[in-house]
Amino acid sequence: MKKIKITLHKDGTQKVEVLGAVGAECVEFTKELEKRLGKPIGERELKPEYDLTEPVIEPEREVE
């Protein structure tokens, strides 16, 4: 199952990360969200999973 993890930093920057996706799925999965967030600040960093063909299962974690 694909999930989006959003981290908001105190300086106003944000990080959008996709969990459970491989290849270009992650870019397509966040396209609409990125459009709504507005002009990006910084550059897109692709995770190693971008080059995989099978998803990596992330363990569930509680948010504090």
ChimeraX attribute file (.defattr): number of C-alpha atoms within 10 A of each C-alpha:
attribute: neighborCount
match mode: 1-to-1
recipient: residues
	/A:1	8
	/A:2	15
	/A:3	14
	/A:4	15
	/A:5	10
	/A:6	11
	/A:7	11
	/A:8	10
	/A:9	9
	/A:10	7
	/A:11	6
	/A:12	6
	/A:13	11
	/A:14	15
	/A:15	13
	/A:16	14
	/A:17	16
	/A:18	18
	/A:19	16
	/A:20	16
	/A:21	22
	/A:22	20
	/A:23	17
	/A:24	14
	/A:25	13
	/A:26	21
	/A:27	17
	/A:28	10
	/A:29	15
	/A:30	15
	/A:31	10
	/A:32	10
	/A:33	12
	/A:34	13
	/A:35	10
	/A:36	8
	/A:37	9
	/A:38	8
	/A:39	8
	/A:40	11
	/A:41	9
	/A:42	9
	/A:43	6
	/A:44	10
	/A:45	9
	/A:46	13
	/A:47	13
	/A:48	9
	/A:49	18
	/A:50	15
	/A:51	11
	/A:52	13
	/A:53	11
	/A:54	11
	/A:55	15
	/A:56	12
	/A:57	11
	/A:58	11
	/A:59	5
	/A:60	6
	/A:61	6
	/A:62	4
	/A:63	4
	/A:64	3
